[in-house]
Amino acid sequence: MKDTLPALVLLHGWGVNRCVWNHLVQPLSRHFRVHAPDLPGFGGTPAMDAYSLPLLADYMLDRVPSRACWLGWSLGGQVALQAALQAPQRVQRLVLVSATPCFMRSADWPHGMAVDDMRQFCAELDADYAAALVRFFLLQASRLDASSRTLARRIAAVVAACGGATRAALFGCLDVLEATDLRGRLAQASAPTLIIHGDQDRLTPPQAGVYLADALSAARLVMLRAGHAPFLSQPDQFLDALLAE
């Protein structure tokens, strides 16, 4: 019976690993054959010699079922979208969570991170890996209070339990985030797409989700009251949105 279920690929974001999905695997397994691979260099997997968005998409396409729904969070969303552009016959449906076509801010894209902020973060990461990751995890939350600190500790514990990331992967994927701009290719993506975004996201602003919904040809947007990790902070609402399709 389980073999007849559709395949669902879960792609994590920067700095974490496959175990960030642990609390969702059981409920999702009632509806899908769930595959949650690590991006290369995360969760104890070997790093790649070089990182780019097309190479990350190729890496994942080689390791997941030939036909599947791809759900990607943040960086994982960009990888999923790139896979749909490279191999549209392989991606039946997209779910983009807290995703953006362009992570960096520019003159014609106000919905991203400032270049100076990215450079500062890279310097902090280089100087103190553990402390920089904790600060990054705090940004996953909608506000800096006791609940956000709890969420940050939960993410950090998940990362530690499943294996950390290599230095090459952390900095290589930051380079990918800094270099990627998919805005000019969104019209080419034909897969039906669900976009789930947090209205208080401080890493990929909600306007990025609105832009994706407008630019993709077959997209629907669900905006949750959440920060950058709605599947962690609002798991029930997240599942409701995902399974309503």
N, C-alpha and C positions, 0 to 999 in steps of 0.2 A: 504493500500500500504506500509506504513512504517513498518508494522509487517513482511513484507517479506524481509526486508533488513537484512544483516548479522549483528550480534552483535559485537561491538568493546569495549573492556575493556581498560581504560586508567589508568595506575598506576603511581602516582607521585613519586618523589624522596625524599631524606632525607630533613627534615627541612621545607617542604612546605605542600601543601594540594591539594585537588581536583581542587581548583579554578585556579591553575596554567595553566589548560587547557581551561579556559573560552573562549579565543579568537579563539579556534579551534573547539569548540562544534558545532557552526552553520554550518560552511562549511563541517565538517565531517558528520553532521546529514543528509546531502543530499545523503550520500552513506552508512551509518551505523546506527544502533540503538546504540547510544553512552551511555556507562555506565562509570562514573568517580567516583568511591568510594574513600573515605579516607582510608589510612592505619591506623591501630588502634593506637589511641593516638594523631592523627593529625586532624586538622580541627574541633576540638571540640568533637571528638569521644572518648570513654573511652579507656584507655591504657590496654594492656594485662598484665596478671600477670607475664609472662615471654616472652622473645623474642628470636626467632631463625628463620632462613630462612624457614624451613619446617612449623613452626607454622604460619608464615605470609602467606605462600602459602595456607595453610588450611583455614585460616581466609578469604582470598579473594575467594577461591573456593566455600565457603559457601554463598557468597553474590553476585555472578555474574551469568549470564546465563550459562546453561549447556554446550553450544557449542559457542565458540566465538573466535575472534582474540584478542590476548592480546598484548597491546603496553605498554611497561614499560620504564621509564626514570631512568637511574642511579640505585639507590637502587630498584626502581620499576621494572627495567629490570631484576635484579637478582631474584626478587619475581616471575615475569612472567616466567622466565626460570625454576625456581624450580617447579612452577605449571605444566609446560609442562613435567617435569620429573616425577612428582608424579601422574599426571592424564592426560596422553597424549591424551586420548579420548575426553577430555574437551577443549583442546587448538588446534584450527584448524590452526592457523598461529601465528607466533611471529614477533613482531617488537621491536627490542632492540635499544634504543636510548641512546647514551653516556654510554653504559653499559660495564661491565668488568666481567670476570669470577672470578677475584681475586683483591680486592681493595687495599690490602696491598703489599708493596714491599718485596721481599725476595731474597735469593741468586739465585734462579732459575726463578724469575719473576721480571724483572726490571721496569715493566710498572705500578707501583702502588705507593701509598703514603708510605713514610718512617715511621717506627714505632715511632720514636721520634717526627715527625711532628704530627702524630695522638694524641700522648700523650699531646703535647703542646696545640693542639686544644681542647681536652677534658678539660684541665685545664682552658683555656680561657672561654670555655662554662660554666664551673662551676662557674667561678668568675663573669662573666658578660654576661648573656644569649643574650641580645639584641645586644651588640657590636660584639660578636662572630658570630651571625647570619649575620650581615651586612658584615663582612669580608668574610664569607662563600659565600654569594650571589655575592660579587665582583669577586670571583673565577669562577663564572659561565661564565663570559665574556672572550673573546679571548685576550683582552688587557686592561690595566688600563688607560682609557681615559674618556672623557666626556660621550661617548656612553655606556661604561661599567658601569659608575656610574648611568646613567639613567636606564639601565637594572636592576641593583641591587635595585634601588628604586622601580622599577615596581614589581619585585618579592616580595619585602618586603611589598608593599601595598596589593598585592594579599593575602599574608599570613595573614596580619592583618584583612582584610575584611572577611575572611572565618574562622577565629579562629586559634589560635596558637596551639602549640604542648605541650603535657605534658612533664615534665622532664623525666619520666619513658620511654616515647616513644623515645625522643631524644637520651638518653644514651643507651637504649636497642637496638635501630637500629644502633647506632655506634658500639656496640658490635657485631651485626650481620655482619656489613661491615668488621670488623676486623677479624672475625672468618671464613668467607666464602671463600672457594676455590672450584670452580666448574670445574676446568680444567679436572679433571679425569672423569667427567661424561658427558662431552659435546657430545661425540660420541653416547650417548644413546638418545639424543633429536632428534626426527624425524620430527617435525613440520617444514614446509617451513618457512624460517626466513629472514626478511629484517633487516639489520643492518645499522643504520644511526648514523654517528659519525662526530664530528667536528674536523677538522685538526689542530685546535689550542686549543684543550681541555687541560686544566691544572690540572684537577682532575682525569679524566680517559684518559690517553694519547691515541692518535689515534692508536698506535700499539696494544692496547687492542682490538679495533674494528677489526683490521686486523687479530688478533689471533682468535677471535670468528668466523670470516668468513671462515678461513681455517679449524677450528676444527669442526664446525657444518656441518652435512652432506648435508643440503639443504639450504645454506645461500647465500645471495647476499649483498654486501657492497656498500653503498653510502656514500662518504666522502664529507661533505659540508665545505665551508670556514666559520667556526664558532667555538665558544668555547663550553662549557659544556651544554648549553641550546639552541641547534639549532632551536627548535620549537618556541622559543621566539625571538631570534635574526634574524633568517632567515625563517619566517613562510611560505612564498610563496614557497621557494625552498623545505622546509620540506614537505609541502602538495603535491607538485609535485612528490617528491620521494615516498611518502606513497601511493598515488593514481595511480602511474604508474604500480603497480603490476597487 
